[in-house]
Amino acid sequence: MPYHRRMSSFPHDSVRAIHWIGDGLRLLDQRRLPDETRFLSATSVDDVTGAIRDMTVRGAPAIGIAAAYGVVLAARARIAADERTWKQAIEEDLRGLEGARPTAINLRWAIGRMRGAIGRAEGIDAWRDLLAEARAIHEEDIAANRRMGELGAALLATPSNVLTHCNAGSLATGGYGTALGVIRCGYGRGAVRQVYADETRPWLQGSRLTAWELLQDRIPVRLIADGAASYAMQQGKVDWVIVGADRVAANGDVANKIGTYSLALSARHHGVGFMVVAPTSTIDLATARGDQIPIESRAPDEILALCSRRIAAGGADAWNPVFDVTPADLIDVLVTERGVARRPTPADVAALAAP
Amino acid sequence: MPYHRRMSSFPHDSVRAIHWIGDGLRLLDQRRLPDETRFLSATSVDDVTGAIRDMTVRGAPAIGIAAAYGVVLAARARIAADERTWKQAIEEDLRGLEGARPTAINLRWAIGRMRGAIGRAEGIDAWRDLLAEARAIHEEDIAANRRMGELGAALLATPSNVLTHCNAGSLATGGYGTALGVIRCGYGRGAVRQVYADETRPWLQGSRLTAWELLQDRIPVRLIADGAASYAMQQGKVDWVIVGADRVAANGDVANKIGTYSLALSARHHGVGFMVVAPTSTIDLATARGDQIPIESRAPDEILALCSRRIAAGGADAWNPVFDVTPADLIDVLVTERGVARRPTPADVAALAAP
C-alpha cells in the first residue's frame, strides 16, 4: 500500500497514518520514520494497546482514533468468544487501552464514546456498529482539523513566520493535523512564509516526523535545536508559535510535549503570538487545573542513549518527563473546531466543550 | 598517560584536558568523550588551529589556553626557520588562530597576551619565554576558577539544587571549571544537593562532557532534555541556574551556548537565581552590547544527523546558531575571579575588567 494517498482535494495534505482496511487496522510505524515508511497490522486490541504504549502511533487525537478501532477489534473477538457476555468481558480490554498512556485525554474520550456505542450495539454483528462509530470519530477528527486550520490561519498576518514543536500534524491525528493543519492552511493561502520546527528532544518528533510530513506535502521547513527557539524569537524570526495539545484543563491550562511551556514563556516575553490548536475532544472539564494533569515520564534511556548507543557516561541518571503544562494566561489563542478563544477563561473553555 | 591525574589537593577535581608535556601539547579529544578518553598530540600551530576549529578542544577559556600554547609552537617553528624575521612571520599564524572560532573572546585575549610576550622575547630560545607565558595563562585560569568556585558557592543556600547547561567545567577551561567550579566547590561543602544538566543539543556537551566530568569526580548528575528545564523550574526543582560564558560585553550582556537565553528567561519568571561564572579574560570592553557579539553558526548536519546517520527527512533544512545572548538585566550574579556583581551594570563590568 502506498503510504500517502490523496485523501481529499485539499492541497498540501497527503499523509495518513491510520487506516482501517478490510477488517483490520494498519498503523504507520512512527518509530521508524523517516528511514522507513512501514505499516504495521494490528489485528487484536492488545496489538493496539501495545502500539499506543510503544509509540508506533502517537499524538493525542491519533491515540484516541487508534483506540476506537482497538475497541472494534476487542468487540469482534469478545463477541466471537461469547455473544452473551461480551459487554462485560470487553471492560478488561477498555481498561488496558485506557492505561496505555496517561496524559492525552483523547484516549479516554474516544473510549468513553465507544462505551456509549457498546451500550447501543446489538447482535452478532454489533462490532460493525462499533466500526461505524470508530470511523465517525476518525472522520470527524479530520473535519475538525480542517475547520481549525481555517480558523487558525485566519489569525495569521501575511506573511508570517511560524514555529512549531513536536508533531501535531497528520501523523498525530486522523489527518491534516492540528498545529500543522493551521500551517497547511496558512501555507496554502500564502500567509505562512517560513516554518521553523523544533527538533523536539528526546524523541525528535520535529526532526523525524514534522520535517518528513511537511516535506511530503511540499511545505519547506527549517529545523532548529529546542534551545534555539528563544534566540529565534529574540532575533525577530518568529511571529507565531503554533502547537497542539494533549489535554486542556477546565481552566484553560494546556498539557503538551515537554518544551512547550518554555516556548510559551519566551513567546510572551517577545510579544510573539502563542496559539494552541486542539479539537474539543482534548478538553477535559473533569480536570480543574493543569497541575492535576498526570504527566508521563518515560525511560531515562531516551535521554541517555541515541541510535541504540549510550551517549552519556556510565552512571549518569536522567529525568525524562515528556509533557509539561502551560498556564492558560500564557495562551494568546485557543483554536478548536467550534471556535476560537483569545486568552481563554474557564467560561470560554466550558462553552467550547459544551456539546 | 592516564587521563585523570590528581592535580591538586582540591576534592572533586581530577580532570585536565590540556597538557604541555616535554615539548608539545596534548589535548583530550572532546569529540570522542565519553566513549574514548584519547589524547591528541598537537605539534604545530596548524594542529592547534584545527583542534580549536573542529572542537577537539572547546570551551572559551580552554580555547584561549590552547591558543597560547599554539603560539609557542608557532614561535618555535618560525625561529627555527629564520631567527631574524620570526616576529613578523608569526603574525600569519596568530591570525589563523584568531579566526578559528568567532564568539569566545578568550581566544583573542590569550593571543593578545602572547603578542605582548613576543614583543619582549629575545634570542634563539625566545619560545621558552613564550612557553612560560602560556603556562602562566594556564595556571592563572585554574586559580581564577578556584577563586570563582569559592565566590559562587558562597552564594548558594544549603541545600541547593542547581541546573547547568553545556559544559563549563574542567574540560572547558584550564581545569576546575567556571560554572562547574562553583558546583564542585558547592558540592564539596555540602551546599549543592542535586545537579541537573541540560543535555545541550546539538553537540550534547551536557550528556557527553558534563556528565562524564562530574562522574569522574563522583558528583552525581541528572540529565534532562533542554526543553525540560522550564518545567523543572516550574516544579520547584531548581534553585540556581549556573552557566559559563563565551563573551561578556561591556554592558554585561553575555554570549553563551545556545539555549542559555531561554534558561535566563525561565529563571527570572520562576524566581530562580541565574549565575554567570566567567574569568575576566572573558570580558570584552571593546564590544559595547551583546547584539554586537558575532554569533557562530555551525553546520546544519549537527541538527540533521545523529551518530553519522541522517535523522531528518531528505530536503529538510536546519538553522544552527551555537550561541545566544542573554541581556544583562536577566543576570542575577556575575562571578569573576576579582569579585561578584549582582545585576551587573556597565560600571560593574568595567571595574571587574580593570587590571
Interface residues (C-beta under 8 A of the other chain):
Chain A: P34 Y196 D198 E199 T200 R201 P202 L204 S207 R208 A211 W212 L215 P220 V221 R222 L223 I224 A225 D226 G227 A228 A229 S230 Y231 A232 Q234 K257 I258 G259 T260 Y261 S262 L265 S266 H269 P300 I303 L304 L306 C307 R309 I311 A312 A313 G314 G315 A316 D317 A318 W319 N320 P321 D324 V325
Chain B: P34 Y196 D198 E199 T200 R201 P202 L204 S207 R208 A211 W212 L215 Q216 P220 V221 R222 L223 I224 A225 D226 G227 A228 A229 S230 Y231 A232 Q234 K257 I258 G259 T260 Y261 S262 L265 S266 H269 P300 I303 L304 L306 C307 R309 I311 A312 A313 G314 G315 A316 D317 A318 W319 N320 P321 D324 V325
